[in-house]
Amino acid sequence: MRPLASPWAVCYRAVTVSVRCVPSIEHELPLEFVRTQPRFAPDLLRAVFGVATPDAPAVLGSESFAETGPAELRCDATVLLGDPAAPELGIIVEAQTAYARRKTFSWPAYLSTLRARHECPVTLLVLCPDETTARRCGEPIAMGHPGWVLEPLAVWPGRIPPVTDRSEAREHPEVALFGALALLRTPADDARAREVIRCLPEAIDAVDRDLGAAYYDYVGSRFPAAAKKLLEETLKLDDYQWQSEFARNHRSEGRAEGRAEGRAEGQAQSVLAILATRGIAVPDWARERITAGTDGDELRRWVQRAVVVDGIDELFR
């Protein structure tokens, strides 16, 4: 188990209950990969873009450049390779869920400020959810000075070499999880997809409980139904034994929630079937309310009332 590197993951469960969408998990989780494991940034630069990064320890740097510029000059994350007092390379990491023209002006400022502060080479790495966003974010930025053009290194899951080795997934869980999102556009019966999915439990098991919850929800929320089904089938076939307490509890909770959702859906269909048999018209608004019901007690009352009511309005009284 690795210790948590940021307070964000510690408060993850509270955040998801209260203000989960500010900031969005789609924006924050790729950054959490960097904050938890700074080596994630140089690993991507080397694997995807062939950048010869120094073989030195990676640590987080300051995200704020307020002391040398405007107060709003703040990047998403900074990684320093080597001695923090005299790093060999600085990496600015930005997470972009969509293209923003304003970034073409702020990104060069981040790089020049970090370079001046530490007097070392600097690189810009942009994490994107898809190829379209990455292509826009990776467009060259002409600075105006002859020959001075910044080309952001934008990466999306599909550009990451798939992790199909379980020991590698445990060693580099963030790379395995971020790269697995490429399955969003991969056929469910693809052999490579099955190998990638077999590595996901290893990656989730390798991190702390609260961080594992964040990673599990991040990947699960973005997987299409086919990929989710493939994950369940693969785990059953391999009889995978979860090592972390979180994963075991999370899967138990997920199965319980799935059974509850199935019961609710069955009760809603029973209400509609009874009303149809009795010839009672069900307008669209009423059908939507019935099928969206999740309260088991309320659905049972509707089933009982459907047998005796004379009109749809009486069902909800």
C-alpha positions as CSV (number, residue, x, y, z in Angstrom):
1,M,0.0,0.0,0.0
2,R,1.3,3.5,-0.8
3,P,0.4,6.5,1.5
4,L,-1.9,9.2,0.2
5,A,-0.1,12.1,-1.4
6,S,-2.9,14.7,-1.2
7,P,-5.8,15.6,1.0
8,W,-8.2,15.4,-2.0
9,A,-8.4,11.6,-1.9
10,V,-8.9,11.7,1.9
11,C,-12.0,13.8,1.6
12,Y,-13.2,12.0,-1.6
13,R,-16.2,10.3,-0.1
14,A,-17.4,13.6,1.5
15,V,-16.8,15.5,-1.7
16,T,-18.8,13.0,-3.8
17,V,-21.8,13.3,-1.5
18,S,-21.8,17.1,-1.3
19,V,-20.1,18.9,-4.3
20,R,-18.8,16.2,-6.5
21,C,-19.2,18.2,-9.6
22,V,-17.0,21.1,-8.4
23,P,-14.4,20.3,-9.5
24,S,-15.5,17.5,-11.8
25,I,-14.1,14.0,-11.2
26,E,-13.2,13.8,-14.9
27,H,-10.9,16.8,-14.5
28,E,-9.6,16.0,-11.0
29,L,-8.8,12.3,-11.2
30,P,-6.1,12.4,-13.9
31,L,-4.4,15.1,-11.8
32,E,-4.8,12.9,-8.7
33,F,-2.8,10.3,-10.6
34,V,0.1,12.8,-10.8
35,R,-0.3,14.1,-7.3
36,T,-0.3,10.6,-5.8
37,Q,2.5,9.2,-8.0
38,P,4.6,12.1,-9.6
39,R,6.4,9.5,-11.7
40,F,3.2,9.2,-13.8
41,A,4.1,12.4,-15.6
42,P,7.6,11.4,-16.8
43,D,6.4,7.9,-17.5
44,L,3.8,9.2,-20.0
45,L,6.3,11.6,-21.6
46,R,8.8,8.7,-22.2
47,A,6.2,6.1,-23.2
48,V,4.0,8.2,-25.5
49,F,6.3,11.0,-26.8
50,G,9.8,9.4,-26.5
51,V,11.0,12.2,-24.3
52,A,14.3,11.3,-22.6
53,T,13.4,12.2,-19.0
54,P,16.1,12.1,-16.3
55,D,16.3,8.9,-14.3
56,A,15.8,10.8,-11.0
57,P,13.3,10.9,-8.2
58,A,10.1,12.8,-9.0
59,V,8.5,15.2,-6.5
60,L,5.6,17.6,-6.7
61,G,6.4,21.3,-7.0
62,S,4.3,24.4,-6.3
63,E,1.3,25.0,-8.5
64,S,1.2,28.7,-7.9
65,F,3.3,31.4,-9.7
66,A,1.7,34.3,-7.8
67,E,4.9,35.6,-6.4
68,T,6.3,36.2,-9.9
69,G,3.2,37.2,-11.8
70,P,-0.5,37.8,-11.7
71,A,-2.4,36.0,-8.8
72,E,-4.5,34.0,-11.3
73,L,-1.4,32.4,-12.8
74,R,-1.8,28.9,-11.4
75,C,-1.3,25.6,-13.2
76,D,-3.0,22.2,-12.3
77,A,0.2,20.4,-11.2
78,T,4.0,20.6,-11.3
79,V,6.5,17.8,-11.2
80,L,10.2,18.2,-10.6
81,L,12.7,15.5,-11.5
82,G,15.8,15.4,-9.3
83,D,16.8,17.6,-6.4
84,P,13.9,20.0,-5.8
85,A,16.4,22.7,-5.1
86,A,18.1,22.2,-8.4
87,P,15.9,19.9,-10.6
88,E,17.0,18.4,-13.9
89,L,13.6,18.8,-15.5
90,G,10.3,20.5,-14.7
91,I,6.9,19.3,-16.0
92,I,3.8,21.4,-16.1
93,V,0.7,19.1,-16.0
94,E,-2.7,20.4,-17.2
95,A,-6.0,18.4,-17.3
96,Q,-8.3,19.6,-20.1
97,T,-11.8,18.2,-20.6
98,A,-12.3,20.6,-23.5
99,Y,-10.2,23.0,-25.6
100,A,-9.9,26.5,-24.1
101,R,-8.3,29.3,-26.2
102,R,-7.2,31.1,-23.1
103,K,-4.8,28.3,-22.3
104,T,-2.7,29.2,-25.4
105,F,-1.7,32.3,-23.5
106,S,-1.4,31.0,-19.9
107,W,0.5,27.8,-20.8
108,P,3.6,29.6,-22.2
109,A,3.6,31.8,-19.0
110,Y,3.6,28.7,-16.8
111,L,6.6,27.2,-18.6
112,S,8.6,30.4,-18.7
113,T,7.9,31.1,-15.0
114,L,8.9,27.6,-13.9
115,R,12.0,27.7,-16.1
116,A,13.1,31.1,-14.6
117,R,12.3,29.9,-11.0
118,H,14.3,26.7,-11.2
119,E,16.7,27.4,-14.1
120,C,16.0,24.1,-15.7
121,P,14.4,22.7,-18.9
122,V,10.6,22.5,-18.8
123,T,7.9,20.5,-20.6
124,L,4.1,20.8,-20.9
125,L,2.0,17.7,-20.6
126,V,-1.7,18.0,-21.2
127,L,-4.1,15.1,-20.1
128,C,-7.2,14.9,-22.3
129,P,-10.2,12.5,-22.2
130,D,-10.3,11.9,-26.0
131,E,-8.4,12.3,-29.3
132,T,-10.4,15.3,-30.5
133,T,-9.7,17.3,-27.4
134,A,-6.0,16.3,-27.4
135,R,-5.6,17.3,-31.1
136,R,-7.0,20.8,-30.3
137,C,-4.9,21.2,-27.2
138,G,-1.8,20.0,-29.0
139,E,-2.0,22.6,-31.7
140,P,1.3,24.6,-32.0
141,I,1.2,28.0,-30.2
142,A,3.1,30.7,-32.2
143,M,4.7,33.1,-29.7
144,G,5.5,35.8,-32.2
145,H,9.3,35.6,-32.0
146,P,10.8,34.0,-35.1
147,G,11.2,30.2,-34.5
148,W,9.6,30.3,-31.1
149,V,6.7,27.9,-31.3
150,L,5.3,25.9,-28.3
151,E,3.9,22.5,-29.1
152,P,2.0,21.1,-26.1
153,L,2.3,17.4,-25.5
154,A,-1.3,16.4,-25.3
155,V,-2.2,12.7,-24.5
156,W,-5.4,10.8,-24.3
157,P,-5.9,7.2,-23.1
158,G,-5.7,5.8,-26.6
159,R,-2.1,6.9,-27.0
160,I,-0.9,5.0,-23.9
161,P,0.6,1.6,-24.6
162,P,-2.0,-0.8,-23.0
163,V,-0.9,-2.4,-19.7
164,T,-1.5,-6.2,-20.1
165,D,0.9,-7.4,-17.4
166,R,-0.5,-7.7,-13.9
167,S,2.8,-7.0,-12.1
168,E,3.2,-3.8,-14.2
169,A,-0.3,-2.8,-13.3
170,R,0.5,-3.0,-9.6
171,E,3.8,-1.1,-10.1
172,H,2.2,1.6,-12.3
173,P,-1.5,1.6,-11.4
174,E,-2.2,5.2,-12.6
175,V,-0.8,4.3,-16.1
176,A,-2.9,1.1,-16.2
177,L,-6.1,2.9,-15.2
178,F,-5.8,6.0,-17.4
179,G,-4.8,3.8,-20.4
180,A,-7.8,1.5,-19.7
181,L,-10.2,4.3,-20.7
182,A,-9.2,3.6,-24.3
183,L,-11.7,0.7,-24.0
184,L,-14.4,3.3,-24.4
185,R,-14.1,2.7,-28.2
186,T,-12.8,-0.9,-28.2
187,P,-15.1,-3.8,-29.1
188,A,-16.0,-5.9,-26.1
189,D,-14.7,-9.1,-27.7
190,D,-11.3,-7.6,-28.4
191,A,-8.6,-9.9,-27.0
192,R,-6.4,-7.0,-26.0
193,A,-9.3,-5.4,-24.1
194,R,-9.7,-8.6,-22.0
195,E,-6.0,-8.5,-21.1
196,V,-6.2,-4.8,-20.1
197,I,-9.3,-5.4,-18.0
198,R,-7.7,-8.4,-16.2
199,C,-5.1,-5.9,-14.9
200,L,-7.5,-3.3,-13.5
201,P,-8.2,-5.2,-10.2
202,E,-4.4,-5.4,-9.7
203,A,-4.1,-1.6,-10.2
204,I,-7.0,-0.8,-7.8
205,D,-5.7,-3.2,-5.2
206,A,-2.3,-1.5,-5.2
207,V,-3.5,1.8,-3.8
208,D,-5.0,3.1,-0.6
209,R,-8.6,2.4,0.2
210,D,-9.9,5.9,-0.3
211,L,-7.8,6.5,-3.4
212,G,-9.0,3.1,-4.7
213,A,-12.6,4.3,-4.3
214,A,-11.9,7.3,-6.4
215,Y,-10.1,5.3,-9.1
216,Y,-12.8,2.6,-9.2
217,D,-15.6,5.2,-9.6
218,Y,-13.6,7.2,-12.2
219,V,-13.1,4.2,-14.4
220,G,-16.5,2.7,-13.8
221,S,-18.3,6.0,-14.5
222,R,-16.7,6.3,-17.9
223,F,-16.8,2.6,-19.0
224,P,-19.6,1.8,-21.5
225,A,-22.0,-1.0,-20.5
226,A,-20.1,-3.6,-22.7
227,A,-16.8,-2.9,-20.9
228,K,-18.4,-3.1,-17.5
229,K,-20.0,-6.4,-18.5
230,L,-16.6,-7.7,-19.7
231,L,-15.0,-6.7,-16.4
232,E,-17.5,-8.7,-14.4
233,E,-17.3,-11.7,-16.7
234,T,-13.5,-11.6,-16.6
235,L,-13.4,-11.4,-12.8
236,K,-15.8,-14.4,-12.5
237,L,-13.8,-16.4,-15.0
238,D,-10.5,-15.8,-13.3
239,D,-12.1,-16.1,-9.8
240,Y,-10.2,-13.0,-8.8
241,Q,-9.6,-12.6,-5.1
242,W,-9.5,-9.0,-4.1
243,Q,-6.7,-8.1,-1.7
244,S,-7.8,-4.7,-0.5
245,E,-10.6,-4.3,2.0
246,F,-12.0,-1.5,-0.1
247,A,-12.4,-3.6,-3.2
248,R,-14.1,-6.4,-1.4
249,N,-16.6,-4.1,0.3
250,H,-17.1,-2.1,-2.9
251,R,-18.0,-5.1,-4.9
252,S,-20.4,-6.4,-2.2
253,E,-22.0,-3.0,-2.1
254,G,-22.3,-2.9,-5.9
255,R,-23.9,-6.3,-6.0
256,A,-26.4,-5.2,-3.3
257,E,-27.2,-2.0,-5.2
258,G,-27.7,-4.0,-8.4
259,R,-30.1,-6.3,-6.8
260,A,-32.1,-3.4,-5.4
261,E,-32.2,-1.6,-8.8
262,G,-33.4,-4.9,-10.3
263,R,-36.3,-5.2,-7.8
264,A,-37.3,-1.6,-8.3
265,E,-37.4,-2.0,-12.1
266,G,-39.5,-5.2,-11.7
267,Q,-42.0,-3.5,-9.5
268,A,-42.3,-0.5,-11.9
269,Q,-43.0,-2.9,-14.8
270,S,-45.7,-4.7,-12.6
271,V,-47.5,-1.4,-12.1
272,L,-47.5,-0.6,-15.8
273,A,-48.7,-4.1,-16.7
274,I,-51.6,-4.0,-14.2
275,L,-52.7,-0.6,-15.5
276,A,-52.5,-1.8,-19.1
277,T,-54.5,-4.9,-18.3
278,R,-57.2,-2.8,-16.7
279,G,-57.3,-0.4,-19.6
280,I,-56.2,2.6,-17.6
281,A,-54.3,5.2,-19.8
282,V,-50.8,6.0,-18.7
283,P,-49.5,9.4,-20.1
284,D,-45.8,9.9,-20.6
285,W,-45.3,11.9,-17.5
286,A,-46.8,9.2,-15.3
287,R,-44.8,6.5,-17.1
288,E,-41.6,8.4,-16.5
289,R,-42.4,8.8,-12.8
290,I,-43.2,5.1,-12.4
291,T,-40.1,3.8,-14.2
292,A,-37.9,6.3,-12.4
293,G,-39.1,5.2,-9.0
294,T,-36.4,3.8,-6.6
295,D,-38.3,3.7,-3.3
296,G,-39.3,0.1,-2.7
297,D,-42.1,0.9,-0.2
298,E,-43.6,3.5,-2.6
299,L,-43.4,1.1,-5.6
300,R,-45.2,-1.6,-3.6
301,R,-48.0,0.8,-2.7
302,W,-48.3,1.7,-6.4
303,V,-48.6,-2.1,-7.3
304,Q,-51.4,-2.5,-4.7
305,R,-53.3,0.7,-5.9
306,A,-52.9,-0.2,-9.6
307,V,-55.4,-3.1,-8.9
308,V,-58.2,-0.8,-7.6
309,V,-57.7,2.8,-9.0
310,D,-60.0,4.2,-11.6
311,G,-57.6,6.7,-13.0
312,I,-53.8,7.5,-13.1
313,D,-54.2,10.4,-10.7
314,E,-55.4,8.2,-8.0
315,L,-52.3,6.1,-8.2
316,F,-50.1,8.9,-6.8
317,R,-52.4,10.2,-4.1
